[in-house]
């Protein structure tokens, strides 16, 4: 993949936030490594790995998730395992939000979960596998045209505990309360530059501000659908503080909640931004985590685990 020019405004914006700008830009100019996870609803991890190796496809384990693998092979998407839904090709950072709910799922596999912005269903199907097809997942997406791909992936991977709905999450009725909610919010997608160079062409700071406003509306509505002591994971694939720490800061001022410190063994995470353009963010936001592309050879990502205070 040919190198591309990173806009000067982008450089000026993010260089002060990155520990090593040179490595950061070098990572953005490298192709994103291929990754997949074994769909444990249909197949065993060891057996799938053995079969792939029989095809000459090397599967390298991921330290923080036993069902996830890197592969240098271009053939992974042409395998019977992929066709049958025994594996799912998915970016590594995309696998992180469901992993933050693993503790809660293990404690209560019959829980109710809302995936607020579910298309194409990568995280929904992963949560379904973690739940072992128990409980209920409501997979929502505001774009009607994207429901078809969600349904296709659910059927292919054998996910039987999912109901698919089509709503703008900002106007979702709060009558139904959920044990856990995943809000992987629409964002400026700067963290996906390694796979989608078109992001650069439409990148601008005005779009970031507009998206941050949308995210603030989404996160408060989702929070209001949480049961007391319920957990919400908020994630984006952008570097923008306005869409990350700024959104959390807004929620902390509007609702009674706390953040849980994120620590995933084997994954390098980075501290959040404490101050941006004259705005100091609430201390709780420090418990969230940033994933920079050059630290784990992944896309860029932001993660926060939010708990609703009892009695709210």
Beta strands, then each sheet from edge to edge (+ up, - down):
strand 1: 34-38
strand 2: 60-62
strand 3: 65-71
strand 4: 87-89
strand 5: 112-115
strand 6: 136-140
strand 7: 162-165
strand 8: 178-184
strand 9: 226-236
strand 10: 257-260
strand 11: 275-276
strand 12: 279-280
strand 13: 289-291
strand 14: 301-308
sheet 1: 2+ 3- 1+ 4-
sheet 2: 7+ 6+ 5+ 8+ 9+ 14- 10+
sheet 3: 7+ 6+ 5+ 8+ 9+ 14- 13+
sheet 4: 11+ 12-
end
